[in-house]
């Protein structure tokens, strides 16, 4: 930034000696930095900031020198999308669908499966007419088999390098953005395909899944006592192999087939011995399928963390797998390796492979060709035709872009050499527009110089840093080809702006000297009536105010919407934003609200005429008050009235405080739960009235007097009391204040009372001791009381972003883990625990105070409920104790969503959570919290199921995201 400041200082150095009225054309051109020399390419390697003559480094380098035709377009060669000879066709990854693409390719390469699918009847016959396929609409497969048919036909004979499987993925209802378990997908899809094909009449189609993928094994149990062998036959479509602790595939298979001892509590009931006996159990392979799928169980579930974890162990496997020893159940033990196994010819090692597919080798010569049915081939041919048309269209677009780029290249080479103005006539053009003209990636728009204009519709001197001076010849060509404006010739240099800047700079240089002069003038006494009133605050800060004002005038144009050689101008950016709106200008501190001279002489001072003249040079618009100017007459009247009101308020407050000392000090107050013996009657007022009255008595000059008791807030629209005797001793006690009979007599004298409310104690019956009853006057309104309670309950069940607390219980103790601190409330108090101060001017609906009096508004049932909400919220507030976790919830969220929050807070998976509230088990995951009775400030107990397995010894694990929905809601589960 320093070079630019030096450049600006040089451009305005003449202003130190030239008066504003002496500014010449030479001074103007100096201010616009036309005196700067143009830069030479090769010497100046980047654009000089602030130099309007520098035309280097604005984007011209891509057009000068040798040009690559490929730079004129962003269109790839369409032939790159063409399938190469004797190569396979790929599938587009739609986001996270690589697992789908993998299995589609595996199934496509199974020739028997492909042939069987081609034999399936198809609705495509309705799509194909006698003379070919309908041209007006695209083919849309209707079933899973039809999707596979069409995909396999394209994979076999398409001209494209890759094809889009989105139709197939959409038909299954899969989420393209969610990575799924590939092994689970394989199982579910094979089951779906087998079920779909089971309805086919052709046995070669109906049984293809079993013929290709189904094998058989037996669970064999042998009694150690009598040797009896029992078998349980079972079919399989894949073998799930544990890889933990193994390095070779053969080790994984051996573990899968190893014997298991049944002893102790796990003994086997032998039907031959008719008793429980020790035994061995193992899996015996009886037959293998033509296609053997081996699932490597890389993902295991850690119940302790609630996450799936991936085993990244290397597994070695060969291209040819000899399964004959395993079918006969002869294990081949091999030593485990501690590092990556060596892979010789025909063997592989992988730490990521999760499924291995082996094909059965036979003596027969395999069939390597499968014929695509005619109706499918016709669809493929049509797609190939569309692809060829697309290739031709892309090639033409590339050619057009290249031709356009060559023409632009010639234009730039011609014009760039003629851009420098030199001594010939010149114009100014926006740097931003020149950069966009040289930018090959965007079309050139009309020239727009409006952002560079001053208030006189000419070129602002401070915008010169974002402009470039070019020759009139080049400007004529630009405007003829692209249009726009306004054109900024030598006549666009603004003399008015230069003169004003000159004045400001001279004042800034003169400010220090004038500051000393004004200080000396302020020391002298003012004689006669020649003085002027100036605010003391303004006098203390006038130099700073003047400097800021001059800086604002000097830097207004630098708050620009344009760019300076690509960098946004933000020097002294928006000083006004840093000022408070109520900040006063010079001498406005002695203005009264009516715009006249204020009445307080302590805030102003009389200065001499000479001092005022100096100050006016810097503040010509400041309010002027000669010494003979009278103060504001309205303020004088209000001052007298205010003094009288303050005295009156003090007198009223003192009288009321003396009359009701115990009520003011909150001493010796009666209590309903411990009824005093010396009276049978107590009176009731709202607690709000008492609090407002105490505020006035404490600060009578700052608060308006309370003149009436608004007891209607405690009554229903029918005039009945809204509280029971029991509720006034408990939850509603914070809404009312009890008054002694003697105090009530004084209140009636001091205030206007709208309704009298009292509680009376009476003795009933002749039996000694007699029964005591408490009755109210007016009586309770049961209907409105019930309605109030229902409304309160609804309010508690219609909340949003409310706080609840969760305790994790272990051995009947409440503990909490220190995970996920970002979900914790930052302090022991929630937002509702903080004091809710009312803004100035906000009045309670029952005490709308104005002009020193109290005007009571009509109170409805709804008004009363609104009035109660704050007190209700305080009364039910839960004190957060150490070790708890606070969560923000809403009434309409489900229990399942709450369990997700708890999982993040406590690292307990949802299915391991046992939740309860007030002894009630929360189990319906679809129910909302409101319907389950979870209200703000509730405490929910969490009991977590402890993990059974210990995975602490797992080596080299990688955590993946939880929770998982799997394939719930997709077509794989029949939805």
Secondary structure in CASP SS format (residue, H / E / C, confidence):
PFRMAT SS
TARGET T0000
AUTHOR 0000-0000-0000
METHOD secondary structure of the structure
MODEL  1
X C 1.00
X H 1.00
X H 1.00
X H 1.00
X H 1.00
X H 1.00
X H 1.00
X H 1.00
X H 1.00
X H 1.00
X H 1.00
X C 1.00
X H 1.00
X H 1.00
X H 1.00
X H 1.00
X C 1.00
X C 1.00
X C 1.00
X H 1.00
X H 1.00
X H 1.00
X C 1.00
X C 1.00
X H 1.00
X H 1.00
X H 1.00
X H 1.00
X H 1.00
X H 1.00
X H 1.00
X C 1.00
X C 1.00
X C 1.00
X C 1.00
X C 1.00
X C 1.00
X C 1.00
X C 1.00
X C 1.00
X E 1.00
X C 1.00
X C 1.00
X E 1.00
X C 1.00
X C 1.00
X C 1.00
X C 1.00
X C 1.00
X C 1.00
X C 1.00
X C 1.00
X C 1.00
X C 1.00
X C 1.00
X C 1.00
X C 1.00
X C 1.00
X C 1.00
X H 1.00
X H 1.00
X H 1.00
X C 1.00
X C 1.00
X C 1.00
X C 1.00
X C 1.00
X C 1.00
X H 1.00
X H 1.00
X H 1.00
X H 1.00
X C 1.00
X C 1.00
X C 1.00
X C 1.00
X C 1.00
X H 1.00
X H 1.00
X H 1.00
X H 1.00
X E 1.00
X C 1.00
X C 1.00
X C 1.00
X C 1.00
X C 1.00
X C 1.00
X C 1.00
X E 1.00
X E 1.00
X C 1.00
X C 1.00
X C 1.00
X C 1.00
X C 1.00
X C 1.00
X H 1.00
X H 1.00
X H 1.00
X H 1.00
X H 1.00
X H 1.00
X H 1.00
X H 1.00
X H 1.00
X H 1.00
X H 1.00
X C 1.00
X C 1.00
X H 1.00
X H 1.00
X H 1.00
X H 1.00
X H 1.00
X H 1.00
X H 1.00
X H 1.00
X C 1.00
X C 1.00
X C 1.00
X C 1.00
X C 1.00
X H 1.00
X H 1.00
X H 1.00
X H 1.00
X E 1.00
X E 1.00
X C 1.00
X C 1.00
X E 1.00
X E 1.00
X C 1.00
X C 1.00
X C 1.00
X C 1.00
X C 1.00
X C 1.00
X C 1.00
X C 1.00
X C 1.00
X C 1.00
X H 1.00
X H 1.00
X H 1.00
X H 1.00
X H 1.00
X H 1.00
X H 1.00
X H 1.00
X H 1.00
X H 1.00
X H 1.00
X H 1.00
X H 1.00
X H 1.00
X C 1.00
X C 1.00
X E 1.00
X C 1.00
X E 1.00
X E 1.00
X C 1.00
X C 1.00
X H 1.00
X H 1.00
X H 1.00
X H 1.00
X H 1.00
X H 1.00
X H 1.00
X C 1.00
X C 1.00
X C 1.00
X C 1.00
X C 1.00
X C 1.00
X C 1.00
X C 1.00
X C 1.00
X H 1.00
X H 1.00
X H 1.00
X H 1.00
X H 1.00
X H 1.00
X H 1.00
X H 1.00
X H 1.00
X H 1.00
X H 1.00
X H 1.00
X H 1.00
X H 1.00
X H 1.00
X H 1.00
X C 1.00
X C 1.00
X C 1.00
X C 1.00
X C 1.00
X H 1.00
X H 1.00
X H 1.00
X H 1.00
X C 1.00
X H 1.00
X H 1.00
X H 1.00
X H 1.00
X H 1.00
X H 1.00
X C 1.00
X E 1.00
X E 1.00
X E 1.00
X E 1.00
X E 1.00
X E 1.00
X E 1.00
X E 1.00
X E 1.00
X C 1.00
X C 1.00
X C 1.00
X C 1.00
X C 1.00
X E 1.00
X E 1.00
X E 1.00
X E 1.00
X E 1.00
X E 1.00
X E 1.00
X E 1.00
X C 1.00
X C 1.00
X E 1.00
X E 1.00
X E 1.00
X E 1.00
X C 1.00
X C 1.00
X C 1.00
X C 1.00
X C 1.00
X E 1.00
X H 1.00
X H 1.00
X H 1.00
X H 1.00
X H 1.00
X H 1.00
X H 1.00
X H 1.00
X H 1.00
X C 1.00
X C 1.00
X E 1.00
X E 1.00
X E 1.00
X C 1.00
X H 1.00
X H 1.00
X H 1.00
X C 1.00
X E 1.00
X E 1.00
X E 1.00
X C 1.00
X C 1.00
X C 1.00
X C 1.00
X E 1.00
X E 1.00
X E 1.00
X C 1.00
X E 1.00
X E 1.00
X E 1.00
X E 1.00
X E 1.00
X E 1.00
X E 1.00
X E 1.00
X E 1.00
X C 1.00
X C 1.00
X C 1.00
X E 1.00
X E 1.00
X E 1.00
X E 1.00
X E 1.00
X E 1.00
X E 1.00
X C 1.00
X E 1.00
X E 1.00
X E 1.00
X E 1.00
X C 1.00
X C 1.00
X C 1.00
X C 1.00
X E 1.00
X E 1.00
X E 1.00
X E 1.00
X E 1.00
X C 1.00
X C 1.00
X C 1.00
X E 1.00
X E 1.00
X E 1.00
X E 1.00
X C 1.00
X C 1.00
X C 1.00
X C 1.00
X C 1.00
X H 1.00
X H 1.00
X H 1.00
X H 1.00
X C 1.00
X C 1.00
X C 1.00
X C 1.00
X C 1.00
X C 1.00
X C 1.00
X C 1.00
X C 1.00
X C 1.00
X C 1.00
X C 1.00
X C 1.00
X C 1.00
X C 1.00
X C 1.00
X C 1.00
X C 1.00
X C 1.00
X E 1.00
X E 1.00
X E 1.00
X E 1.00
X C 1.00
X C 1.00
X C 1.00
X C 1.00
X E 1.00
X E 1.00
X E 1.00
X E 1.00
X E 1.00
X C 1.00
X C 1.00
X C 1.00
X C 1.00
X C 1.00
X C 1.00
X C 1.00
X C 1.00
X C 1.00
X C 1.00
X C 1.00
X C 1.00
X C 1.00
X C 1.00
X H 1.00
X H 1.00
X H 1.00
X H 1.00
X H 1.00
X H 1.00
X H 1.00
X H 1.00
X H 1.00
X H 1.00
X H 1.00
X H 1.00
X H 1.00
X H 1.00
X H 1.00
X H 1.00
X H 1.00
X H 1.00
X H 1.00
X H 1.00
X H 1.00
X H 1.00
X H 1.00
X H 1.00
X H 1.00
X H 1.00
X H 1.00
X H 1.00
X H 1.00
X H 1.00
X H 1.00
X H 1.00
X H 1.00
X H 1.00
X H 1.00
X H 1.00
X H 1.00
X H 1.00
X H 1.00
X H 1.00
X H 1.00
X H 1.00
X H 1.00
X C 1.00
X C 1.00
X C 1.00
X E 1.00
X C 1.00
X C 1.00
X C 1.00
X C 1.00
X C 1.00
X E 1.00
X E 1.00
X E 1.00
X E 1.00
X E 1.00
X H 1.00
X H 1.00
X H 1.00
X H 1.00
X H 1.00
X H 1.00
X H 1.00
X C 1.00
X C 1.00
X C 1.00
X C 1.00
X C 1.00
X C 1.00
X C 1.00
X C 1.00
X C 1.00
X E 1.00
X E 1.00
X C 1.00
X H 1.00
X H 1.00
X H 1.00
X E 1.00
X C 1.00
X C 1.00
X C 1.00
X C 1.00
X C 1.00
X E 1.00
X C 1.00
X H 1.00
X H 1.00
X H 1.00
X H 1.00
X H 1.00
X H 1.00
X E 1.00
X E 1.00
X E 1.00
X E 1.00
X E 1.00
X H 1.00
X H 1.00
X H 1.00
X H 1.00
X H 1.00
X H 1.00
X H 1.00
X H 1.00
X H 1.00
X H 1.00
X H 1.00
X C 1.00
X E 1.00
X E 1.00
X C 1.00
X C 1.00
X E 1.00
X C 1.00
X H 1.00
X H 1.00
X H 1.00
X E 1.00
X C 1.00
X H 1.00
X H 1.00
X H 1.00
X H 1.00
X H 1.00
X H 1.00
X H 1.00
X H 1.00
X H 1.00
X H 1.00
X H 1.00
X H 1.00
X H 1.00
X H 1.00
X H 1.00
X H 1.00
X H 1.00
X H 1.00
X H 1.00
X H 1.00
X H 1.00
X H 1.00
X H 1.00
X H 1.00
X H 1.00
X H 1.00
X H 1.00
X H 1.00
X H 1.00
X C 1.00
X C 1.00
X C 1.00
X C 1.00
X C 1.00
X C 1.00
X C 1.00
X C 1.00
X E 1.00
X E 1.00
X E 1.00
X E 1.00
X H 1.00
X H 1.00
X H 1.00
X H 1.00
X H 1.00
X C 1.00
X H 1.00
X H 1.00
X H 1.00
X H 1.00
X H 1.00
X H 1.00
X H 1.00
X H 1.00
X H 1.00
X H 1.00
X H 1.00
X H 1.00
X H 1.00
X H 1.00
X H 1.00
X H 1.00
X H 1.00
X C 1.00
X C 1.00
X C 1.00
X C 1.00
X E 1.00
X E 1.00
X C 1.00
X C 1.00
X E 1.00
X E 1.00
X C 1.00
X C 1.00
X C 1.00
X C 1.00
X C 1.00
X C 1.00
X H 1.00
X H 1.00
X H 1.00
X H 1.00
X C 1.00
X C 1.00
X C 1.00
X C 1.00
X C 1.00
X C 1.00
X C 1.00
X C 1.00
X C 1.00
X H 1.00
X H 1.00
X H 1.00
X E 1.00
X C 1.00
X C 1.00
X C 1.00
X C 1.00
X C 1.00
X E 1.00
X C 1.00
X C 1.00
X C 1.00
X H 1.00
X H 1.00
X H 1.00
X E 1.00
X E 1.00
X E 1.00
X E 1.00
X C 1.00
X H 1.00
X H 1.00
X H 1.00
X H 1.00
X H 1.00
X H 1.00
X H 1.00
X H 1.00
X H 1.00
X H 1.00
X C 1.00
X C 1.00
X C 1.00
X C 1.00
X C 1.00
X C 1.00
X C 1.00
X E 1.00
X C 1.00
X C 1.00
X C 1.00
X C 1.00
X C 1.00
X C 1.00
X H 1.00
X H 1.00
X H 1.00
X H 1.00
X H 1.00
X H 1.00
X H 1.00
X H 1.00
X H 1.00
X H 1.00
X H 1.00
X H 1.00
X H 1.00
X H 1.00
X H 1.00
X H 1.00
X H 1.00
X H 1.00
X H 1.00
X H 1.00
X H 1.00
X H 1.00
X H 1.00
X H 1.00
X H 1.00
X H 1.00
X H 1.00
X C 1.00
X H 1.00
X H 1.00
X H 1.00
X H 1.00
X H 1.00
X C 1.00
X C 1.00
X C 1.00
X C 1.00
X C 1.00
X C 1.00
X H 1.00
X H 1.00
X H 1.00
X C 1.00
X C 1.00
X C 1.00
X C 1.00
X C 1.00
X C 1.00
X E 1.00
X E 1.00
X E 1.00
X E 1.00
X E 1.00
X E 1.00
X H 1.00
X H 1.00
X H 1.00
X H 1.00
X H 1.00
X H 1.00
X H 1.00
X H 1.00
X H 1.00
X H 1.00
X H 1.00
X H 1.00
X C 1.00
X C 1.00
X C 1.00
X C 1.00
X C 1.00
X C 1.00
X C 1.00
X C 1.00
X C 1.00
X E 1.00
X E 1.00
X C 1.00
X H 1.00
X H 1.00
X H 1.00
X H 1.00
X E 1.00
X C 1.00
X C 1.00
X C 1.00
X C 1.00
X C 1.00
X E 1.00
X C 1.00
X C 1.00
X C 1.00
X H 1.00
X H 1.00
X H 1.00
X H 1.00
X H 1.00
X C 1.00
X H 1.00
X H 1.00
X H 1.00
X H 1.00
X C 1.00
X E 1.00
X E 1.00
X E 1.00
X E 1.00
X C 1.00
X H 1.00
X H 1.00
X H 1.00
X H 1.00
X H 1.00
X H 1.00
X H 1.00
X H 1.00
X H 1.00
X H 1.00
X C 1.00
X E 1.00
X E 1.00
X C 1.00
X C 1.00
X C 1.00
X C 1.00
X E 1.00
X E 1.00
X E 1.00
X E 1.00
X E 1.00
X E 1.00
X E 1.00
X C 1.00
X C 1.00
X C 1.00
X C 1.00
X C 1.00
X C 1.00
X E 1.00
X E 1.00
X E 1.00
X E 1.00
X E 1.00
X E 1.00
X E 1.00
X C 1.00
X C 1.00
X E 1.00
X C 1.00
X H 1.00
X H 1.00
X H 1.00
X H 1.00
X H 1.00
X H 1.00
X H 1.00
X H 1.00
X H 1.00
X H 1.00
X H 1.00
X H 1.00
X H 1.00
X H 1.00
X H 1.00
X C 1.00
X C 1.00
X C 1.00
X C 1.00
X C 1.00
X E 1.00
X E 1.00
X E 1.00
X E 1.00
X E 1.00
X E 1.00
X E 1.00
X E 1.00
X E 1.00
X C 1.00
X C 1.00
X E 1.00
X E 1.00
X E 1.00
X C 1.00
X C 1.00
X C 1.00
X C 1.00
X C 1.00
X H 1.00
X H 1.00
X H 1.00
X C 1.00
X C 1.00
X C 1.00
X C 1.00
X C 1.00
X C 1.00
X C 1.00
X H 1.00
X H 1.00
X H 1.00
X C 1.00
X C 1.00
X C 1.00
X C 1.00
X C 1.00
X C 1.00
X C 1.00
X C 1.00
X C 1.00
X C 1.00
X C 1.00
X C 1.00
X C 1.00
X C 1.00
X E 1.00
X E 1.00
X E 1.00
X C 1.00
X C 1.00
X E 1.00
X E 1.00
X E 1.00
X C 1.00
X C 1.00
X C 1.00
X C 1.00
X C 1.00
X H 1.00
X H 1.00
X H 1.00
X H 1.00
X H 1.00
X H 1.00
X H 1.00
X H 1.00
X H 1.00
X H 1.00
X H 1.00
X H 1.00
X H 1.00
X H 1.00
X H 1.00
X C 1.00
X C 1.00
X C 1.00
X C 1.00
X C 1.00
X C 1.00
X C 1.00
X C 1.00
X C 1.00
X E 1.00
X E 1.00
X E 1.00
X E 1.00
X E 1.00
X C 1.00
X C 1.00
X C 1.00
X C 1.00
X E 1.00
X H 1.00
X H 1.00
X H 1.00
X H 1.00
X H 1.00
X H 1.00
X H 1.00
X H 1.00
X H 1.00
X H 1.00
X H 1.00
X H 1.00
X C 1.00
X C 1.00
X C 1.00
X H 1.00
X H 1.00
X H 1.00
X E 1.00
X E 1.00
X E 1.00
X E 1.00
X E 1.00
X C 1.00
X C 1.00
X E 1.00
X E 1.00
X E 1.00
X C 1.00
X C 1.00
X C 1.00
X C 1.00
X C 1.00
X E 1.00
X C 1.00
X C 1.00
X C 1.00
X C 1.00
X C 1.00
X C 1.00
X C 1.00
X C 1.00
X C 1.00
X C 1.00
X E 1.00
X E 1.00
X E 1.00
X E 1.00
X E 1.00
X E 1.00
X C 1.00
X C 1.00
X C 1.00
X C 1.00
X C 1.00
X C 1.00
X C 1.00
X C 1.00
X C 1.00
X C 1.00
X C 1.00
X C 1.00
X E 1.00
X E 1.00
X E 1.00
X C 1.00
X C 1.00
X C 1.00
X C 1.00
X C 1.00
X C 1.00
X C 1.00
X C 1.00
X C 1.00
X C 1.00
X C 1.00
X H 1.00
X H 1.00
X H 1.00
X C 1.00
X C 1.00
END
